[in-house]
């Protein structure tokens, strides 16, 4: 297992460009299975989770060519369905949570889709019910082998229907949309997720010949078509990475410019960081963060009560940035309550921050109160282990702001979501070294 060694307490300076969006990539890549024609995708992030999915598609028989940095062509004209029933697939699919999204396209085009229980972050329960209930509503038969945790859906022909999702699941909505585009008749999905990445998927499918309306709302209407064609698509920048760099700039009192951020797709993110007292300036399509040499002060509500930052389905604040908010608050003036509603284990990394000297009260698995230091005492360097992607980056930001040398183990978790993060941080002045494990 790899390790980062970080010498903290240094100001950073310069420009940093966000990678392509991880969570968009996992949806878009699965959509290539919907057509035998060539699909070209640009701005694909070079990260572990995405590369695992590309390898999985290759084993499924998709012809894949790299045509440039972050650009690939995909052609699924000879899909190997036998691979889905192999022991190799059970092992490959289990290692990646995003593999669940191959099921919808396979079901739509070939009448069957299988998946082992996927892995991913250890952040609590992440149900798959929404996905499979959607497929069943479209007329698929569901089966589940409890002995080896293997799921399957089969249908001779999917039929459009009305459905109300039990939760506005992003991956669930994406999977059902990909199944419904080739179904017979009209499908209406209410309580659909409406994240920018899902909007990107719908726009791409429409360019391929799908008929999806209501894009950007929580009610999608999909008129089924007989077949889809090829297209070219470009990923949005990763909004989670953008939020991470905003937090990094504030914590290290650094002047940073985050380039080409697609401001229109950032939703609440700039506003939430502004509520923490961070200056977030719009410069064209860039974000400029000036050096916060005098620190930053958390706003209170109008009645003077403590600020609460909570996650919610889009257009609410994304849960993936709550761990960044929590770390940033440790050096603010004032206090904030962080309420993580969606995942019950995502706040458990705060014990590492408490070890570093942060003032955090973990109220329960979902809520933490942070009392900021206002830089009057810095966080102290320590040795820690990354439990998941987002907590890992939060700990990395804490280490970059701390006095002394910190060590972070299990950095494979960070590599799952952030492309060449150590190289890119060194380019703006960070003292970070990657040490490969045995």
N, C-alpha and C positions, 0 to 999 in steps of 0.2 A: 504493500500500500504506500502511496506517495504522501509527501509531507511538504508543507510550506513553512519556511523560516522567515519571519517578518521582523525587521527592525523598525519599530514604530516611532511616532513623534516627529515625523518629517512633513513639511508642507509640500504639496504637489502643485504642478502647474502645467497647463497645456490644453490640448484638444483630445477628445476621445469620441470615437464613433461607435454607436451601439450596433451589435450584431443583428442579424435577422431574427425574427421572433420564434423562439423555441415552441411555444404552444400553438402558434399558427402552423409551423412546419409539420408537426405531428398529424394535423388534420389534412393539410394540403397534399402531403406525400401519399396518404392512403387513398385520396381521390383519384390518383392516376390509375387505380384498378378498375375504374368505371368505364374506361374506353380502350379499344385496341389501338387507337391512334396515338401519335407522339405528343407528349406534354413536356414543355420546357419550364423549369422553375429556377428563378434567380434569387440571390440573397439568402441561400440556405445556410444556417449557422453550422460551423464545423465543431459540433459538440457530441459527447458520447451518446446521449439518448437518440439524437437524430441519425447519427451514423449507424447505430444498432438497427433502427427502423429501415434505413436504406439497405443494409445487409439482409434484413428479413425479406424485403421486397425482391431482392436479387434471387434469394433462394426459392421464392415463389414463382420465379421464371420471368420477372420483369427485366427487360433489357435496359440497362442503365449506363449512360456515358457522361463523364465529367467533361464539360466544355469550357470551363474557366473556374476561377475562384468563387465558390459558392453557387455555381451554375451547373445544372445537370439536365439531361433529357431522359425521359422515361417512356417505355413502350411496353404495354401489357397485352401484347397480341398472342402470347403463348403461355398463359398462366398454368402453373403446375399444381393442380388441386390435390394431387396425391401427397404433396409435402405437408398439407394441413393435417393429415392423419398420421404423420410420422412421429417417432420419439424425438427426433431432432427438433421438430417444430414445437413440441411441448416444452422443450428446454429453452429454445430461443425466445419464444413468446413470453415465457414466464419472467424473463429478465427485463422487461420493458412495459411500463404501464400503457404507453401510447399504442401498443399492439392491439388493444381492444378496438381501435377504430378501423381495422381492416375488415371487421365483420360486416358492417353495413354495406360497403361497396361489393364485397364478395357475394353476400346474400342477394343484392339487387341484380347483379350481372350473371351469377352462376347458380343461384338458387340455394346456396349453402355457405355458411360461414362458421368457423370453429376458432376457439381461443382457449389456452390454458389460463388459469387465474393469474392476472398480470401482477408484476412487482411494482417497484417505484419507491417513492418516499415513505418512510416510516412516520407518518404524521397522523395516524388514527385511521378510522374506517373510511373507505372511499367506495361507496356502493356501486354496483353495476346494474342494479334493478331498473333504473330509468332506461338504459340502453335496451335491455331485453324486453321490457314491457312495451316499448315502442315497436320493436320488431314483431312481437306477438299481435299488437293492434293492427299491424299491416298484413297479418295473416300467416306469419311464420310459426312453425312448431318449435318449441324450446325443449332442450334436454340438457341435463347436467349430471356428469359422472362424479359422484362425491369422493370416490376412491382416489382419483388422480386430479381432482379439481379441474375438470375439462368441460367447457361450455360449448353448446352447439345450437344453431338455428337453421331450419330448412324450410323452403317453400317452393312450390312449382311456379307460382306467380303471385307477387305481392299486390295487394289491392289498397288503394288510397282510402283514408278514413279521417275522422276528426279525433284528435287526442289532446288531453290536458295533462301535461307532464307533472309528476309529483314534485319535481324540483327543477330549477332552471339550470340544469347541468350543461356545461359547455361541451364536453366531449359527448355526452348523451345526445344533445341536440344535433351536433355535427354528424354523429353516426346515423341517427334516424333520418336526417335530411339526405344523406348519401344513399340510404336505402330507398327513400321515397321518390327520388328523382326518376327512377326507372319503373316505379309501380304503375299499375293500371288505375286511371282515375285521379281524383284530387285528394291530397292530404292536407289537413290543417293542423298545425302544431301550435297550441296555446301554452303560455308560460315557457316559451322558448328562450334560451339564452340569446343575448344580442351583442356580445362582446365584439370589438373590431375584428378579431381574428375569425370569428364565425361569419361576420359580414364579408370578410375576404373570401372565405370558402364559398359562400353563396354567389358572390360576384364571379368567381372563377367558374363555378358550375354553370351559371347562366351563359358565360362566354362559350362554354362547351356545348350549349344547346338546351340546358335545363330551363324550366319555367318556374322560377321562384319569385314570389312577391312578398312585400312586408319586411324586406331586409332592413335590419336595424331596429325593428320593433320586437315585441314579445309574442307576436302572432305571425307565423309564417304560413303561406299558402303555396303548395307545390303541385303543379299540374304535371302528372307523369308523362314522360316521353319514351319513345321506343329505343333510342340509342343516343350516346353522347360522342362528340368529336374531340380533337386535340385543341390545345391552346397554349399560351405562354402566360406565366404569372410571376409577379415579384412580391416577396415577403415584406411585410411592414417591419420597421425596427422594433426591437424587443422592449416593450414598455417597462418590464420588470428590471431590466438592466439599466434603463434610463433612470428609474427611481433609485436604484442602487448607487449610481454615480452622483446623484444629487445628495444622497446621504453621506457618501464618502467625502465630497467637497466640504460639507458643513462640519463633519467630525474632525477633519484634518486642517480646518481653517484655510482651505486651498481655493485658489481661483481656477475654475475649470469651465471649459466650454464643451457641451455635449452636442455633437453635430447631427444634422438630418434626423430629427426626432419624430417627424410627422405629428406636429402639435395638435392637429384636429382629432387625433386618435388617442390622446392621453387622458381624456376625461377628467376625473377628480384629482389626478396625481399631483399636478402643480399646486392646486389649491390646498391639499392636505399638508404638503411640505411648507407652504406659506403659513399655515396655521401654527406650525412648529417654530415659526420665526425666521425661516430661511428665505433669503431673497432669491427668487426664481425669475430671471429676466428672459423675455422672448426677443430674440434677435433673428429675424427672418424665420427659418425653420430650425434654428439652433436654440439651445438653452444655455444661458450664461449664469454661472454662480460666482459672485464676487467672493473674495476672501473674507470670512466672518471673523475678523480680528477681535471684535468686541463680543463675540458669541452670538447667541440667538435666543429669543424669548418666546415661550409658548403662549399663544393667545388663550384667554378665558372666554367662556360664553358671555353673552350680553348681560346676564344676571350675575356674573362673577363666578359661576360654578366651574368646576374643573372640566377641561376639554376631554372629550371621549373620541378616540379614533377607532372605528369599527369597520369590518369588512361587510360587503353586501354584493349580490349579483350586479353586473354591469347595468346601468351606468354608476353604480356605487363603487366604493374603493376596493381594489383587488386584494384578496387575502394574501397573495404572494409578496406584498410589500409591507405587511404589518411587522414582520421581524426587523426590517430596515428601520421603520418608524420607531420601534422600541429601542434600538441601539442609538439612533440619533437623539432620542429624548434623554438618554443618560447624561448628556453634557449640556442640555438646554437650561435656561432659567425658567423655573416653574415645574409643574407636574402635569402628567397626562395619564388617562386610563386607556389602555389598549385592550380592545375586546375582539378576540378571534372567535367568530361564531361558527365557522364552517368545519374546522378540524380540531379535535380535542387534544392533540399531542404537540401542536406546533409551538407552544410557548415553553416547553420543558427545557429548551436550551438556555433559559435565563439563568440557571444556576452557574453556567460558565461566566456570564457577565457579572454576577454577584461575586464570584471568586476574584474577578478583576477589580472589584471595588465599586461596582454600580449599586445604586440604591433602588432596588426593585422589590415590590411586594407581589408575589404570585398569589392572587386571591383564590383562584380555582383553575382547572385546566384551560379555561377560556379567557380569563381576564388577568391582567397585570397592571399594577400602578407603578409608574416610574417617577422618581423624584430626581430632577436634574442637578448635576454638580456645578453647572455654569463654569466649567473649566477651572474651578478653584482647586479641585484635585483631579488629576488625570487617572484614567484607567491604568491598571498595572499589568505588565506582560505576564503571560502564563502559558501553559501547555494545555491544549484542548483537542477534541475530536469533533469533526463535522457530522451532525446527525442527518441532515438532509440538504438539498440544494440551497434553499433560501436562508436557513439558519447558518449554513456554512459561510455564505457571503457576509452575513451580518457579523459573524465572529471575525471574519477577515477585516472588515471595516473597523471593528473595535480594536483589533491588533495593530492596524495601521495608525490609529490615533493614540495608542498606549505608549507609555515610556518603557523602553527596554525591548528585549527580543522575545517574541512569542513563537510558539510552534503549533501548527494545526495539522493533525493527522486526518486520514480518510478523505483526502482532497478529491478523490474520485467522485464524491458526491457533488463537489463544486464544479468539476469538469463536465458533469452531466448536463449542466445548464449554461455554463459560461465559457466562451471560446478564447483560448490562449490568454486567460485572465492575468497570469503573472507577467507575460511579455508586455501586454497592453498597459499594465500598471507601472512597470519599469519605465516605459516610454514617457510617462508623466512624472517620473521622479520617485516612485515608490522603491523601498529597499526590501525586495521580496525574492527569495530563492526557492526553487523547486528541488526537492531531494527525492529521487526515485527510491521506492522500497525494494525489498528483496523479491 
